[in-house]
Amino acid sequence: MTRERVRVTAGAGRPGAPTRGIALPGAPVDDAEAAYARALRRSQLRLAVGTLLGFVTVTLVLLGALTLIPELDDIVLLGVPLSWLLHAFGFYPVIAGFAILYVRGANRNERRWRALRDEGA
């Protein structure tokens, strides 16, 4: 006595119905959608690498300036040398600036991707 295998799926929706971004086995794959998604991933990776390289460059320049300009130790604000203040608080605006630039760039990439996807559909 053998039993027949039965495939159980979630929901009794019609075949090929759109899902909420979940790739289901056996679902039709739209080649244009896949190409647009690959382009979005590439542009987001390019943005991330460019932002990281820019951040590292600016950080190294700031560290180099603090190291190579000893006169910053002679300037004292509120009893603390300027070089110490720049070490303590000078990097936060740089971090915030690059974070803002990255988020704006990522949002711009996604808006362009949605426009391309909607145009192609």
C-alpha positions as CSV (number, residue, x, y, z in Angstrom):
1,M,0.0,0.0,0.0
2,T,1.7,3.2,-1.2
3,R,0.6,6.7,-0.6
4,E,0.7,9.4,-3.3
5,R,2.7,12.5,-2.4
6,V,0.7,15.6,-2.1
7,R,2.2,19.1,-2.5
8,V,0.8,21.5,0.1
9,T,0.9,25.2,-0.8
10,A,0.0,28.3,1.2
11,G,-3.4,29.6,0.1
12,A,-5.6,28.6,-2.7
13,G,-4.7,31.6,-4.9
14,R,-4.7,31.4,-8.6
15,P,-1.4,30.3,-10.3
16,G,0.9,33.1,-11.2
17,A,-0.7,35.5,-8.7
18,P,1.7,38.3,-7.6
19,T,3.3,37.7,-4.2
20,R,4.7,40.1,-1.7
21,G,8.3,39.9,-2.9
22,I,8.7,36.3,-1.9
23,A,10.1,34.0,-4.6
24,L,8.1,30.8,-4.5
25,P,9.3,27.7,-6.2
26,G,7.6,27.2,-9.5
27,A,6.5,30.8,-9.8
28,P,7.1,32.5,-13.1
29,V,10.2,34.6,-13.2
30,D,10.0,37.9,-15.1
31,D,13.4,38.4,-16.8
32,A,12.9,42.1,-17.0
33,E,12.2,42.3,-13.3
34,A,15.3,40.2,-12.5
35,A,17.4,42.5,-14.7
36,Y,16.1,45.6,-13.0
37,A,16.8,44.0,-9.6
38,R,20.3,43.2,-10.6
39,A,20.9,46.7,-11.8
40,L,19.5,48.1,-8.5
41,R,21.9,45.8,-6.5
42,R,24.8,46.9,-8.6
43,S,24.0,50.6,-8.2
44,Q,23.5,50.2,-4.4
45,L,26.8,48.3,-4.1
46,R,28.6,51.0,-6.2
47,L,27.1,53.7,-3.9
48,A,28.1,51.8,-0.8
49,V,31.7,51.3,-2.0
50,G,32.0,54.9,-3.1
51,T,30.6,56.2,0.2
52,L,33.0,54.0,2.1
53,L,36.0,55.1,0.1
54,G,35.1,58.7,0.5
55,F,34.6,58.3,4.3
56,V,37.9,56.6,4.7
57,T,39.7,59.2,2.7
58,V,38.2,62.1,4.6
59,T,38.9,60.3,7.9
60,L,42.5,59.8,7.0
61,V,42.9,63.4,5.9
62,L,41.5,64.6,9.2
63,L,43.8,62.2,11.1
64,G,46.7,63.4,9.0
65,A,45.9,67.0,9.6
66,L,45.7,66.4,13.4
67,T,49.0,64.6,13.3
68,L,51.0,66.9,11.0
69,I,49.8,70.2,12.4
70,P,51.3,70.4,15.9
71,E,50.1,74.0,16.3
72,L,46.6,72.7,17.0
73,D,47.9,71.8,20.5
74,D,48.7,75.4,21.2
75,I,45.1,76.6,20.6
76,V,43.1,76.0,23.8
77,L,39.3,76.2,24.0
78,L,37.7,75.9,27.5
79,G,41.0,74.5,28.9
80,V,41.2,71.7,26.3
81,P,43.6,71.7,23.3
82,L,41.9,72.0,19.9
83,S,43.5,68.8,18.7
84,W,41.8,66.9,21.5
85,L,38.5,68.5,20.7
86,L,38.8,67.6,17.1
87,H,39.7,64.0,18.0
88,A,36.7,63.8,20.4
89,F,34.1,65.6,18.3
90,G,35.4,66.2,14.8
91,F,34.5,62.8,13.4
92,Y,30.8,62.9,14.3
93,P,29.8,65.5,11.7
94,V,31.8,63.5,9.1
95,I,29.9,60.3,10.0
96,A,26.6,62.1,9.9
97,G,27.4,63.8,6.6
98,F,28.3,60.5,4.9
99,A,25.3,58.8,6.4
100,I,23.0,61.5,5.0
101,L,24.7,61.3,1.6
102,Y,24.3,57.5,1.5
103,V,20.7,57.5,2.5
104,R,19.8,60.2,-0.1
105,G,21.7,58.3,-2.8
106,A,20.1,54.9,-1.9
107,N,16.6,56.5,-2.0
108,R,17.5,58.1,-5.4
109,N,18.6,54.7,-6.8
110,E,15.4,53.1,-5.6
111,R,13.2,55.8,-7.1
112,R,15.0,55.4,-10.4
113,W,14.5,51.6,-10.2
114,R,10.8,51.9,-9.5
115,A,10.4,54.3,-12.4
116,L,12.2,51.9,-14.7
117,R,10.2,49.0,-13.4
118,D,6.9,50.8,-13.8
119,E,7.8,52.1,-17.2
120,G,8.7,48.6,-18.4
121,A,5.5,47.0,-17.1
